[in-house]
Amino acid sequence: MIHLASSDDSLVREAALGGLLELAQDKTSDAGNVLPDQDKLKDVLRSRIEGISMMDADDLHAAREERQLVDSLWKECYNEPSSLREKGLVVLPGEDAPQQPPPDVAGKMFEPPLRAWAAARPAPREDSDSGSGKKDPPLLLGPGPSSNANSSS
């Protein structure tokens, strides 16, 4: 797989780097790091870092996933930031950082009424004789029955 990480085909490279990252993150192995031939991997990653560093702006934007994979793999294997991060090439200006979730713009508006509604509803009873008692009608979402249909009879 290390050989595939140096392929000329970008899709093959990304797939190989993703697989290597999964292997590096696998903590279930008893032997610690399961990646063989650490020297060859370091050479391949250095080669990719050099290649990425020489790319023009359009190619850098196209190689976004590869940049992030190379940086993550370097950090996972060598416990230090890659030179891509030091050069500011992992996340380019105008790109969102991969760890940032989208902002919650509506949660604060809807959460309190939903919590109040849920607190006001009584908990359903699971009694054995509940068949003889009156049941609440099911809560239906959508428009209710129209008053025109009832008045025309």
Backbone torsions as a table, in degrees:
resi	resn	phi	psi	omega
1	MET	NA	-30.9	177.9
2	ILE	-62.2	-37.4	177.9
3	HIS	-62.2	-39.7	-179.8
4	LEU	-68.1	-25.6	179.7
5	ALA	-69.1	-13.8	177.2
6	SER	-106.9	17.7	-179.0
7	SER	-66.1	156.9	176.0
8	ASP	-76.8	-22.7	-179.5
9	ASP	-82.7	121.6	-175.5
10	SER	-65.0	-34.7	179.4
11	LEU	-67.5	-39.8	177.6
12	VAL	-65.1	-43.1	179.2
13	ARG	-59.6	-47.7	-179.1
14	GLU	-62.7	-41.7	179.5
15	ALA	-64.6	-42.4	179.5
16	ALA	-66.1	-42.6	178.7
17	LEU	-64.1	-39.1	176.9
18	GLY	-63.3	-42.1	177.4
19	GLY	-65.0	-41.6	177.8
20	LEU	-64.3	-37.7	178.3
21	LEU	-65.3	-40.9	177.0
22	GLU	-62.0	-41.9	177.7
23	LEU	-64.0	-40.5	-179.2
24	ALA	-67.4	-32.3	-178.6
25	GLN	-84.8	-7.2	-178.2
26	ASP	-70.1	106.9	-178.2
27	LYS	-93.5	1.1	-177.7
28	THR	-82.7	-13.4	-178.4
29	SER	-71.8	138.8	178.8
30	ASP	-74.5	-24.6	-174.5
31	ALA	-86.3	9.9	-178.6
32	GLY	81.4	-120.2	-178.7
33	ASN	-77.6	124.2	-174.0
34	VAL	-91.1	0.2	-178.3
35	LEU	-79.4	124.6	177.6
36	PRO	-80.1	159.3	171.7
37	ASP	54.2	66.9	-178.5
38	GLN	-61.3	-33.6	-180.0
39	ASP	-65.6	-42.9	178.9
40	LYS	-64.8	-41.2	178.4
41	LEU	-62.0	-42.9	179.9
42	LYS	-63.4	-39.4	177.8
43	ASP	-63.8	-43.3	-179.8
44	VAL	-64.4	-43.8	179.9
45	LEU	-65.3	-40.5	176.7
46	ARG	-62.3	-40.5	178.6
47	SER	-62.4	-42.8	178.9
48	ARG	-67.0	-37.3	178.2
49	ILE	-63.9	-42.4	177.2
50	GLU	-63.7	-43.5	179.1
51	GLY	-62.4	-42.3	179.4
52	ILE	-67.6	-38.2	-179.1
53	SER	-64.1	-26.8	-178.3
54	MET	-92.0	-1.3	-177.7
55	MET	-72.3	150.9	172.9
56	ASP	-81.2	174.5	-172.4
57	ALA	-59.7	-41.4	-179.1
58	ASP	-64.9	-43.3	179.1
59	ASP	-66.7	-35.5	178.1
60	LEU	-62.3	-41.9	178.5
61	HIS	-66.0	-36.8	179.8
62	ALA	-70.2	-27.9	-176.6
63	ALA	-98.2	29.4	-176.4
64	ARG	-57.5	-50.2	-177.5
65	GLU	-64.8	-39.6	179.3
66	GLU	-63.5	-41.3	178.3
67	ARG	-58.9	-45.2	-178.5
68	GLN	-68.8	-37.7	178.3
69	LEU	-65.6	-44.4	-179.9
70	VAL	-62.0	-44.7	179.9
71	ASP	-63.7	-44.8	-179.5
72	SER	-64.7	-41.0	179.8
73	LEU	-65.8	-41.7	178.5
74	TRP	-62.6	-45.3	-179.1
75	LYS	-64.7	-39.7	-178.9
76	GLU	-68.0	-40.3	-175.4
77	CYS	-82.9	-35.0	-170.3
78	TYR	-118.1	2.7	175.9
79	ASN	51.8	39.3	175.9
80	GLU	-151.8	154.8	179.2
81	PRO	-69.2	146.6	178.5
82	SER	-75.8	165.2	177.8
83	SER	-69.7	-18.3	173.5
84	LEU	-62.4	-42.0	179.4
85	ARG	-67.2	-40.9	179.5
86	GLU	-63.6	-33.5	179.8
87	LYS	-85.2	-5.4	179.8
88	GLY	76.7	28.9	-176.8
89	LEU	-102.9	-1.4	179.9
90	VAL	-75.4	-49.7	176.4
91	VAL	-121.9	113.9	-177.6
92	LEU	-82.6	157.6	175.3
93	PRO	-57.8	134.3	-178.7
94	GLY	94.7	-13.4	176.4
95	GLU	-95.7	147.4	175.7
96	ASP	-80.1	142.8	174.3
97	ALA	-67.7	139.0	-175.1
98	PRO	-66.4	-20.5	-177.2
99	GLN	-87.3	-10.9	-174.9
100	GLN	-86.7	119.6	175.3
101	PRO	-74.2	158.8	177.8
102	PRO	-64.7	150.0	-178.5
103	PRO	-67.4	144.2	178.1
104	ASP	-89.7	100.0	-175.6
105	VAL	-93.6	-20.1	-175.9
106	ALA	-113.3	-11.4	-175.4
107	GLY	-60.0	-42.8	-178.3
108	LYS	-66.2	-28.9	-178.6
109	MET	-77.5	-37.0	-174.4
110	PHE	-96.2	-24.6	-174.1
111	GLU	-63.8	-49.2	-178.8
112	PRO	-59.8	-44.8	178.3
113	PRO	-63.7	-36.5	179.1
114	LEU	-67.1	-40.6	178.1
115	ARG	-64.8	-41.6	179.1
116	ALA	-64.5	-41.9	179.0
117	TRP	-63.5	-42.9	-179.2
118	ALA	-67.3	-35.8	-179.9
119	ALA	-71.6	-31.5	-177.6
120	ALA	-75.8	-23.7	-179.3
121	ARG	-77.2	132.6	176.4
122	PRO	-71.9	149.3	178.9
123	ALA	-68.6	140.6	179.4
124	PRO	-68.1	141.5	179.5
125	ARG	-93.9	140.9	-179.7
126	GLU	-110.3	43.9	-178.8
127	ASP	-73.9	155.0	178.9
128	SER	-74.2	-26.5	-179.7
129	ASP	-97.5	21.0	-178.5
130	SER	-69.5	-15.0	178.3
131	GLY	-67.2	-28.5	-178.8
132	SER	-85.5	-20.8	-178.7
133	GLY	-84.4	170.8	-179.9
134	LYS	-79.7	132.9	179.4
135	LYS	-100.0	146.3	174.2
136	ASP	-70.9	143.2	176.5
137	PRO	-66.1	149.5	-179.5
138	PRO	-66.3	147.1	178.2
139	LEU	-77.7	117.9	-178.1
140	LEU	-106.8	139.5	176.3
141	LEU	-99.9	138.3	179.6
142	GLY	117.1	-175.9	-178.3
143	PRO	-69.5	142.9	179.3
144	GLY	-77.7	-178.5	178.5
145	PRO	-64.2	139.7	-177.6
146	SER	-78.5	144.5	-179.7
147	SER	-76.4	-20.5	179.6
148	ASN	-67.2	-35.9	-177.3
149	ALA	-68.7	-34.1	-178.8
150	ASN	-78.0	-33.3	-175.6
151	SER	-81.6	-16.0	-177.3
152	SER	-81.9	-9.9	-178.3
153	SER	-77.0	NA	NA
